[in-house]
Amino acid sequence: MIKNCQITKAQQDVNNIVYRGRIIWRDISTWISTYLMVKTLQGDTELLEKIKEKLLRIVEDFGGLMRTFFGDKAAADYINLFSEYIMHITSLIDALVEGNSNAADEIVKQIYESAGKRIELLTEINPYWDKNTLENYIYTFTDMTIKEIIAFTSKQYESSINIYERILSYSTGLGDFLAQGIKNYLMYNLEPPTNVGSPPTVE
């Protein structure tokens, strides 16, 4: 009876992480776009802060689920790196809206550095996240996000909308890849990693 309850609880945890893994990147892209619009339209400062808080709560939420499977230190490191990435993204929006191109160029470098650190962490804690595949996913997502920000702040609204739609579609594959990596980790528990799939090509 106890064993059956433990199995059921573990399966519920897996299902929860899979669900969150599938939607986290859609949530992130949606709230980044919301921040972009509010900032560009010179919205209320308090609203901008609330949106940033929402983005960081999403990171905390997913980090909390990771803690269940990879431990406190891995979760804390992930939350710190992902939060840093999010804050760099919002800083890039601020810089472009304010016309500070020099600051924007430097922030873009910081965004990619932060993304790289997160990739290193994730592939260290879970061998079922293939590094090359994860790099392709994360860097492509980052590329598109930066392009969306530049297009919107340059008033290329149609282009920005098209990029955003591509991001939403792409984020599903990214979320599925992360979720599958966790499932494989739990199922095989450090047996030789299997091929967990390649990211789609973005035109």
Helices and strands as residue ranges (DSSP letters): H 2-40, H 45-70, H 72-97, H 101-125, H 131-153, H 157-188
